[in-house]
Amino acid sequence: MSSLLTLLLACQEGIGGDNVSGDGTSDTDEFDDGSDEVAPTIVFEPFTDNQPSGADVVVEAYFSDEQTGVFMATLYFRNETDSSKDWSSVGFTAQADDLWQATIKADEQHSSGMWYYLLAVDMAQNSATSPDQGEDEPYHFGYSD
Protein backbone atom coordinates (compact mmCIF):
# COMPACT_ATOMS: atom_id res chain seq x y z
CA MET A 1 0.00 0.00 0.00
CA SER A 2 1.37 3.40 -0.91
CA SER A 3 2.32 5.87 1.78
CA LEU A 4 -0.36 8.30 0.50
CA LEU A 5 -3.15 5.76 0.97
CA THR A 6 -1.72 4.74 4.34
CA LEU A 7 -1.75 8.37 5.45
CA LEU A 8 -5.28 8.88 4.15
CA LEU A 9 -6.48 5.75 5.94
CA ALA A 10 -4.88 6.93 9.17
CA CYS A 11 -6.68 10.26 8.84
CA GLN A 12 -9.92 8.46 8.01
CA GLU A 13 -9.57 6.28 11.13
CA GLY A 14 -8.91 9.32 13.27
CA ILE A 15 -12.15 10.97 12.19
CA GLY A 16 -14.28 7.83 12.11
CA GLY A 17 -14.77 7.81 8.35
CA ASP A 18 -17.14 5.57 6.44
CA ASN A 19 -14.44 3.27 5.13
CA VAL A 20 -13.08 2.17 8.48
CA SER A 21 -14.85 -0.41 10.58
CA GLY A 22 -15.35 -0.08 14.31
CA ASP A 23 -12.40 -2.39 15.00
CA GLY A 24 -10.00 -0.03 13.20
CA THR A 25 -9.56 -2.19 10.09
CA SER A 26 -9.95 -0.62 6.69
CA ASP A 27 -12.32 -1.77 3.97
CA THR A 28 -9.35 -1.47 1.59
CA ASP A 29 -7.74 -4.61 3.04
CA GLU A 30 -9.80 -6.78 0.69
CA PHE A 31 -8.77 -4.72 -2.38
CA ASP A 32 -5.00 -4.83 -2.06
CA ASP A 33 -4.64 -7.38 -4.88
CA GLY A 34 -4.28 -4.63 -7.51
CA SER A 35 -7.14 -5.90 -9.67
CA ASP A 36 -8.85 -2.49 -9.92
CA GLU A 37 -7.11 -0.35 -12.52
CA VAL A 38 -10.10 1.82 -13.42
CA ALA A 39 -10.40 5.35 -12.03
CA PRO A 40 -13.61 6.55 -10.39
CA THR A 41 -16.27 8.21 -12.53
CA ILE A 42 -17.15 11.85 -11.94
CA VAL A 43 -20.40 13.31 -13.24
CA PHE A 44 -20.48 17.06 -12.73
CA GLU A 45 -22.13 20.04 -14.39
CA PRO A 46 -19.91 23.12 -13.91
CA PHE A 47 -21.57 26.39 -12.93
CA THR A 48 -22.75 28.40 -15.92
CA ASP A 49 -24.02 31.37 -13.90
CA ASN A 50 -22.33 33.66 -11.43
CA GLN A 51 -22.70 32.66 -7.79
CA PRO A 52 -24.10 35.06 -5.17
CA SER A 53 -21.37 37.23 -3.66
CA GLY A 54 -20.90 36.80 0.08
CA ALA A 55 -22.72 33.44 0.21
CA ASP A 56 -21.44 29.90 0.58
CA VAL A 57 -21.10 28.08 -2.75
CA VAL A 58 -22.34 24.48 -2.63
CA VAL A 59 -20.83 22.12 -5.19
CA GLU A 60 -22.58 18.83 -5.92
CA ALA A 61 -21.19 16.00 -8.01
CA TYR A 62 -21.74 12.30 -8.55
CA PHE A 63 -18.74 10.08 -7.78
CA SER A 64 -18.81 6.33 -8.36
CA ASP A 65 -16.49 3.37 -8.69
CA GLU A 66 -18.00 -0.02 -9.43
CA GLN A 67 -15.04 -2.15 -8.39
CA THR A 68 -13.67 -0.89 -5.10
CA GLY A 69 -15.76 2.18 -4.29
CA VAL A 70 -14.85 5.82 -3.85
CA PHE A 71 -12.38 6.34 -1.01
CA MET A 72 -12.38 10.15 -1.01
CA ALA A 73 -13.39 13.15 -3.08
CA THR A 74 -11.91 16.64 -2.80
CA LEU A 75 -12.80 20.06 -4.17
CA TYR A 76 -9.77 22.26 -4.91
CA PHE A 77 -10.32 26.00 -5.35
CA ARG A 78 -8.52 29.34 -5.46
CA ASN A 79 -9.52 32.94 -6.02
CA GLU A 80 -9.00 34.12 -9.60
CA THR A 81 -6.62 36.86 -8.44
CA ASP A 82 -4.46 34.52 -6.33
CA SER A 83 -1.02 34.89 -7.87
CA SER A 84 0.55 32.29 -5.54
CA LYS A 85 -1.16 29.46 -7.43
CA ASP A 86 -1.79 27.68 -4.11
CA TRP A 87 -4.99 25.64 -4.04
CA SER A 88 -7.26 25.44 -1.01
CA SER A 89 -9.27 22.27 -0.59
CA VAL A 90 -12.35 20.91 1.11
CA GLY A 91 -13.53 17.32 1.23
CA PHE A 92 -16.79 16.22 -0.32
CA THR A 93 -19.30 14.48 1.94
CA ALA A 94 -21.43 11.62 0.66
CA GLN A 95 -25.12 12.59 0.63
CA ALA A 96 -27.14 9.79 -0.97
CA ASP A 97 -26.33 7.09 -3.48
CA ASP A 98 -23.42 8.54 -5.49
CA LEU A 99 -24.22 12.21 -4.76
CA TRP A 100 -21.53 14.10 -2.84
CA GLN A 101 -21.42 17.71 -1.68
CA ALA A 102 -18.72 20.24 -0.76
CA THR A 103 -18.98 23.89 0.25
CA ILE A 104 -16.73 26.85 -0.46
CA LYS A 105 -17.39 29.11 2.51
CA ALA A 106 -18.23 32.75 1.88
CA ASP A 107 -15.18 33.89 3.85
CA GLU A 108 -12.96 32.22 1.22
CA GLN A 109 -14.07 34.80 -1.37
CA HIS A 110 -11.40 37.43 -1.93
CA SER A 111 -11.91 38.28 -5.59
CA SER A 112 -14.56 38.47 -8.26
CA GLY A 113 -14.34 34.78 -9.15
CA MET A 114 -13.05 31.34 -8.30
CA TRP A 115 -11.08 28.63 -10.16
CA TYR A 116 -11.91 25.06 -9.10
CA TYR A 117 -11.59 21.37 -9.95
CA LEU A 118 -12.67 18.04 -8.45
CA LEU A 119 -10.59 14.98 -7.54
CA ALA A 120 -11.85 11.49 -6.72
CA VAL A 121 -9.73 8.55 -5.48
CA ASP A 122 -10.96 4.98 -5.24
CA MET A 123 -9.95 2.29 -2.73
CA ALA A 124 -7.30 0.98 -5.15
CA GLN A 125 -5.68 4.45 -5.36
CA ASN A 126 -6.89 5.19 -8.90
CA SER A 127 -7.79 8.84 -9.33
CA ALA A 128 -9.80 11.04 -11.66
CA THR A 129 -10.26 14.78 -11.97
CA SER A 130 -12.96 16.96 -13.42
CA PRO A 131 -12.17 18.59 -15.70
CA ASP A 132 -9.79 15.95 -17.02
CA GLN A 133 -6.92 18.48 -17.00
CA GLY A 134 -7.51 19.25 -13.31
CA GLU A 135 -5.52 22.20 -12.03
CA ASP A 136 -4.01 22.89 -15.48
CA GLU A 137 -7.42 23.88 -16.94
CA PRO A 138 -9.82 24.30 -14.00
CA TYR A 139 -13.45 25.38 -14.06
CA HIS A 140 -14.33 28.99 -13.20
CA PHE A 141 -17.27 30.90 -11.82
CA GLY A 142 -17.77 34.57 -11.08
CA TYR A 143 -19.66 36.31 -8.28
CA SER A 144 -22.63 38.63 -8.61
CA ASP A 145 -24.42 40.91 -6.16
C-alpha atoms as an extended CHARMM CRD file, in Angstrom:
* protein
*
       145  EXT
         1         1  MET       CA              0.0000000000        0.0000000000        0.0000000000  PROA      1               0.0000000000
         2         2  SER       CA              1.3650000000        3.4040000000       -0.9050000000  PROA      2               0.0000000000
         3         3  SER       CA              2.3210000000        5.8690000000        1.7800000000  PROA      3               0.0000000000
         4         4  LEU       CA             -0.3580000000        8.3020000000        0.5000000000  PROA      4               0.0000000000
         5         5  LEU       CA             -3.1460000000        5.7630000000        0.9730000000  PROA      5               0.0000000000
         6         6  THR       CA             -1.7160000000        4.7400000000        4.3420000000  PROA      6               0.0000000000
         7         7  LEU       CA             -1.7550000000        8.3740000000        5.4520000000  PROA      7               0.0000000000
         8         8  LEU       CA             -5.2810000000        8.8750000000        4.1460000000  PROA      8               0.0000000000
         9         9  LEU       CA             -6.4790000000        5.7500000000        5.9390000000  PROA      9               0.0000000000
        10        10  ALA       CA             -4.8820000000        6.9350000000        9.1700000000  PROA      10              0.0000000000
        11        11  CYS       CA             -6.6750000000       10.2650000000        8.8430000000  PROA      11              0.0000000000
        12        12  GLN       CA             -9.9180000000        8.4620000000        8.0100000000  PROA      12              0.0000000000
        13        13  GLU       CA             -9.5710000000        6.2810000000       11.1310000000  PROA      13              0.0000000000
        14        14  GLY       CA             -8.9080000000        9.3210000000       13.2650000000  PROA      14              0.0000000000
        15        15  ILE       CA            -12.1490000000       10.9690000000       12.1930000000  PROA      15              0.0000000000
        16        16  GLY       CA            -14.2820000000        7.8310000000       12.1080000000  PROA      16              0.0000000000
        17        17  GLY       CA            -14.7730000000        7.8090000000        8.3500000000  PROA      17              0.0000000000
        18        18  ASP       CA            -17.1440000000        5.5650000000        6.4450000000  PROA      18              0.0000000000
        19        19  ASN       CA            -14.4360000000        3.2650000000        5.1290000000  PROA      19              0.0000000000
        20        20  VAL       CA            -13.0760000000        2.1720000000        8.4840000000  PROA      20              0.0000000000
        21        21  SER       CA            -14.8500000000       -0.4120000000       10.5790000000  PROA      21              0.0000000000
        22        22  GLY       CA            -15.3550000000       -0.0790000000       14.3060000000  PROA      22              0.0000000000
        23        23  ASP       CA            -12.4030000000       -2.3860000000       14.9980000000  PROA      23              0.0000000000
        24        24  GLY       CA             -9.9960000000       -0.0310000000       13.1970000000  PROA      24              0.0000000000
        25        25  THR       CA             -9.5550000000       -2.1920000000       10.0890000000  PROA      25              0.0000000000
        26        26  SER       CA             -9.9540000000       -0.6200000000        6.6940000000  PROA      26              0.0000000000
        27        27  ASP       CA            -12.3200000000       -1.7670000000        3.9650000000  PROA      27              0.0000000000
        28        28  THR       CA             -9.3550000000       -1.4710000000        1.5850000000  PROA      28              0.0000000000
        29        29  ASP       CA             -7.7410000000       -4.6140000000        3.0390000000  PROA      29              0.0000000000
        30        30  GLU       CA             -9.8000000000       -6.7760000000        0.6890000000  PROA      30              0.0000000000
        31        31  PHE       CA             -8.7730000000       -4.7220000000       -2.3790000000  PROA      31              0.0000000000
        32        32  ASP       CA             -5.0010000000       -4.8330000000       -2.0590000000  PROA      32              0.0000000000
        33        33  ASP       CA             -4.6440000000       -7.3800000000       -4.8840000000  PROA      33              0.0000000000
        34        34  GLY       CA             -4.2840000000       -4.6270000000       -7.5070000000  PROA      34              0.0000000000
        35        35  SER       CA             -7.1410000000       -5.9000000000       -9.6700000000  PROA      35              0.0000000000
        36        36  ASP       CA             -8.8490000000       -2.4890000000       -9.9230000000  PROA      36              0.0000000000
        37        37  GLU       CA             -7.1050000000       -0.3500000000      -12.5200000000  PROA      37              0.0000000000
        38        38  VAL       CA            -10.1040000000        1.8220000000      -13.4190000000  PROA      38              0.0000000000
        39        39  ALA       CA            -10.4030000000        5.3460000000      -12.0320000000  PROA      39              0.0000000000
        40        40  PRO       CA            -13.6090000000        6.5490000000      -10.3940000000  PROA      40              0.0000000000
        41        41  THR       CA            -16.2650000000        8.2070000000      -12.5280000000  PROA      41              0.0000000000
        42        42  ILE       CA            -17.1470000000       11.8500000000      -11.9400000000  PROA      42              0.0000000000
        43        43  VAL       CA            -20.4040000000       13.3120000000      -13.2360000000  PROA      43              0.0000000000
        44        44  PHE       CA            -20.4760000000       17.0590000000      -12.7270000000  PROA      44              0.0000000000
        45        45  GLU       CA            -22.1270000000       20.0350000000      -14.3880000000  PROA      45              0.0000000000
        46        46  PRO       CA            -19.9140000000       23.1200000000      -13.9080000000  PROA      46              0.0000000000
        47        47  PHE       CA            -21.5670000000       26.3850000000      -12.9270000000  PROA      47              0.0000000000
        48        48  THR       CA            -22.7480000000       28.4010000000      -15.9220000000  PROA      48              0.0000000000
        49        49  ASP       CA            -24.0250000000       31.3660000000      -13.9000000000  PROA      49              0.0000000000
        50        50  ASN       CA            -22.3300000000       33.6650000000      -11.4250000000  PROA      50              0.0000000000
        51        51  GLN       CA            -22.6950000000       32.6570000000       -7.7920000000  PROA      51              0.0000000000
        52        52  PRO       CA            -24.1040000000       35.0640000000       -5.1690000000  PROA      52              0.0000000000
        53        53  SER       CA            -21.3730000000       37.2300000000       -3.6630000000  PROA      53              0.0000000000
        54        54  GLY       CA            -20.8980000000       36.8000000000        0.0790000000  PROA      54              0.0000000000
        55        55  ALA       CA            -22.7190000000       33.4450000000        0.2120000000  PROA      55              0.0000000000
        56        56  ASP       CA            -21.4440000000       29.8960000000        0.5830000000  PROA      56              0.0000000000
        57        57  VAL       CA            -21.0970000000       28.0790000000       -2.7500000000  PROA      57              0.0000000000
        58        58  VAL       CA            -22.3420000000       24.4850000000       -2.6270000000  PROA      58              0.0000000000
        59        59  VAL       CA            -20.8260000000       22.1250000000       -5.1900000000  PROA      59              0.0000000000
        60        60  GLU       CA            -22.5800000000       18.8270000000       -5.9150000000  PROA      60              0.0000000000
        61        61  ALA       CA            -21.1890000000       16.0000000000       -8.0100000000  PROA      61              0.0000000000
        62        62  TYR       CA            -21.7390000000       12.2950000000       -8.5460000000  PROA      62              0.0000000000
        63        63  PHE       CA            -18.7400000000       10.0780000000       -7.7750000000  PROA      63              0.0000000000
        64        64  SER       CA            -18.8100000000        6.3260000000       -8.3640000000  PROA      64              0.0000000000
        65        65  ASP       CA            -16.4950000000        3.3690000000       -8.6870000000  PROA      65              0.0000000000
        66        66  GLU       CA            -18.0050000000       -0.0230000000       -9.4320000000  PROA      66              0.0000000000
        67        67  GLN       CA            -15.0400000000       -2.1520000000       -8.3900000000  PROA      67              0.0000000000
        68        68  THR       CA            -13.6730000000       -0.8860000000       -5.0990000000  PROA      68              0.0000000000
        69        69  GLY       CA            -15.7600000000        2.1760000000       -4.2910000000  PROA      69              0.0000000000
        70        70  VAL       CA            -14.8510000000        5.8220000000       -3.8450000000  PROA      70              0.0000000000
        71        71  PHE       CA            -12.3780000000        6.3450000000       -1.0120000000  PROA      71              0.0000000000
        72        72  MET       CA            -12.3760000000       10.1470000000       -1.0150000000  PROA      72              0.0000000000
        73        73  ALA       CA            -13.3890000000       13.1500000000       -3.0810000000  PROA      73              0.0000000000
        74        74  THR       CA            -11.9140000000       16.6380000000       -2.7980000000  PROA      74              0.0000000000
        75        75  LEU       CA            -12.7970000000       20.0570000000       -4.1710000000  PROA      75              0.0000000000
        76        76  TYR       CA             -9.7720000000       22.2630000000       -4.9150000000  PROA      76              0.0000000000
        77        77  PHE       CA            -10.3160000000       25.9970000000       -5.3510000000  PROA      77              0.0000000000
        78        78  ARG       CA             -8.5230000000       29.3430000000       -5.4590000000  PROA      78              0.0000000000
        79        79  ASN       CA             -9.5220000000       32.9360000000       -6.0240000000  PROA      79              0.0000000000
        80        80  GLU       CA             -8.9970000000       34.1230000000       -9.5960000000  PROA      80              0.0000000000
        81        81  THR       CA             -6.6190000000       36.8600000000       -8.4400000000  PROA      81              0.0000000000
        82        82  ASP       CA             -4.4560000000       34.5230000000       -6.3280000000  PROA      82              0.0000000000
        83        83  SER       CA             -1.0190000000       34.8900000000       -7.8690000000  PROA      83              0.0000000000
        84        84  SER       CA              0.5470000000       32.2950000000       -5.5350000000  PROA      84              0.0000000000
        85        85  LYS       CA             -1.1560000000       29.4620000000       -7.4330000000  PROA      85              0.0000000000
        86        86  ASP       CA             -1.7910000000       27.6790000000       -4.1100000000  PROA      86              0.0000000000
        87        87  TRP       CA             -4.9910000000       25.6440000000       -4.0380000000  PROA      87              0.0000000000
        88        88  SER       CA             -7.2550000000       25.4390000000       -1.0120000000  PROA      88              0.0000000000
        89        89  SER       CA             -9.2720000000       22.2710000000       -0.5860000000  PROA      89              0.0000000000
        90        90  VAL       CA            -12.3550000000       20.9070000000        1.1070000000  PROA      90              0.0000000000
        91        91  GLY       CA            -13.5330000000       17.3240000000        1.2320000000  PROA      91              0.0000000000
        92        92  PHE       CA            -16.7860000000       16.2220000000       -0.3180000000  PROA      92              0.0000000000
        93        93  THR       CA            -19.3040000000       14.4790000000        1.9360000000  PROA      93              0.0000000000
        94        94  ALA       CA            -21.4350000000       11.6150000000        0.6560000000  PROA      94              0.0000000000
        95        95  GLN       CA            -25.1250000000       12.5890000000        0.6260000000  PROA      95              0.0000000000
        96        96  ALA       CA            -27.1420000000        9.7880000000       -0.9680000000  PROA      96              0.0000000000
        97        97  ASP       CA            -26.3270000000        7.0870000000       -3.4810000000  PROA      97              0.0000000000
        98        98  ASP       CA            -23.4230000000        8.5400000000       -5.4950000000  PROA      98              0.0000000000
        99        99  LEU       CA            -24.2190000000       12.2090000000       -4.7620000000  PROA      99              0.0000000000
       100       100  TRP       CA            -21.5260000000       14.1000000000       -2.8440000000  PROA      100             0.0000000000
       101       101  GLN       CA            -21.4240000000       17.7150000000       -1.6780000000  PROA      101             0.0000000000
       102       102  ALA       CA            -18.7150000000       20.2430000000       -0.7630000000  PROA      102             0.0000000000
       103       103  THR       CA            -18.9760000000       23.8890000000        0.2470000000  PROA      103             0.0000000000
       104       104  ILE       CA            -16.7270000000       26.8510000000       -0.4650000000  PROA      104             0.0000000000
       105       105  LYS       CA            -17.3890000000       29.1100000000        2.5090000000  PROA      105             0.0000000000
       106       106  ALA       CA            -18.2340000000       32.7550000000        1.8830000000  PROA      106             0.0000000000
       107       107  ASP       CA            -15.1820000000       33.8860000000        3.8550000000  PROA      107             0.0000000000
       108       108  GLU       CA            -12.9630000000       32.2210000000        1.2200000000  PROA      108             0.0000000000
       109       109  GLN       CA            -14.0680000000       34.8050000000       -1.3650000000  PROA      109             0.0000000000
       110       110  HSD       CA            -11.3980000000       37.4260000000       -1.9290000000  PROA      110             0.0000000000
       111       111  SER       CA            -11.9060000000       38.2840000000       -5.5880000000  PROA      111             0.0000000000
       112       112  SER       CA            -14.5640000000       38.4690000000       -8.2600000000  PROA      112             0.0000000000
       113       113  GLY       CA            -14.3360000000       34.7840000000       -9.1470000000  PROA      113             0.0000000000
       114       114  MET       CA            -13.0450000000       31.3370000000       -8.3020000000  PROA      114             0.0000000000
       115       115  TRP       CA            -11.0830000000       28.6340000000      -10.1570000000  PROA      115             0.0000000000
       116       116  TYR       CA            -11.9110000000       25.0620000000       -9.1030000000  PROA      116             0.0000000000
       117       117  TYR       CA            -11.5910000000       21.3720000000       -9.9470000000  PROA      117             0.0000000000
       118       118  LEU       CA            -12.6680000000       18.0400000000       -8.4460000000  PROA      118             0.0000000000
       119       119  LEU       CA            -10.5880000000       14.9800000000       -7.5380000000  PROA      119             0.0000000000
       120       120  ALA       CA            -11.8460000000       11.4850000000       -6.7230000000  PROA      120             0.0000000000
       121       121  VAL       CA             -9.7340000000        8.5490000000       -5.4810000000  PROA      121             0.0000000000
       122       122  ASP       CA            -10.9590000000        4.9770000000       -5.2350000000  PROA      122             0.0000000000
       123       123  MET       CA             -9.9510000000        2.2940000000       -2.7330000000  PROA      123             0.0000000000
       124       124  ALA       CA             -7.2980000000        0.9830000000       -5.1500000000  PROA      124             0.0000000000
       125       125  GLN       CA             -5.6760000000        4.4470000000       -5.3650000000  PROA      125             0.0000000000
       126       126  ASN       CA             -6.8910000000        5.1920000000       -8.9050000000  PROA      126             0.0000000000
       127       127  SER       CA             -7.7860000000        8.8420000000       -9.3350000000  PROA      127             0.0000000000
       128       128  ALA       CA             -9.8030000000       11.0390000000      -11.6640000000  PROA      128             0.0000000000
       129       129  THR       CA            -10.2560000000       14.7830000000      -11.9730000000  PROA      129             0.0000000000
       130       130  SER       CA            -12.9600000000       16.9600000000      -13.4160000000  PROA      130             0.0000000000
       131       131  PRO       CA            -12.1680000000       18.5890000000      -15.6990000000  PROA      131             0.0000000000
       132       132  ASP       CA             -9.7880000000       15.9460000000      -17.0220000000  PROA      132             0.0000000000
       133       133  GLN       CA             -6.9220000000       18.4760000000      -17.0050000000  PROA      133             0.0000000000
       134       134  GLY       CA             -7.5080000000       19.2450000000      -13.3110000000  PROA      134             0.0000000000
       135       135  GLU       CA             -5.5180000000       22.2050000000      -12.0280000000  PROA      135             0.0000000000
       136       136  ASP       CA             -4.0140000000       22.8880000000      -15.4780000000  PROA      136             0.0000000000
       137       137  GLU       CA             -7.4150000000       23.8820000000      -16.9420000000  PROA      137             0.0000000000
       138       138  PRO       CA             -9.8170000000       24.2990000000      -14.0000000000  PROA      138             0.0000000000
       139       139  TYR       CA            -13.4460000000       25.3820000000      -14.0570000000  PROA      139             0.0000000000
       140       140  HSD       CA            -14.3260000000       28.9850000000      -13.2010000000  PROA      140             0.0000000000
       141       141  PHE       CA            -17.2700000000       30.9040000000      -11.8240000000  PROA      141             0.0000000000
       142       142  GLY       CA            -17.7720000000       34.5700000000      -11.0750000000  PROA      142             0.0000000000
       143       143  TYR       CA            -19.6600000000       36.3130000000       -8.2760000000  PROA      143             0.0000000000
       144       144  SER       CA            -22.6270000000       38.6310000000       -8.6130000000  PROA      144             0.0000000000
       145       145  ASP       CA            -24.4210000000       40.9140000000       -6.1630000000  PROA      145             0.0000000000
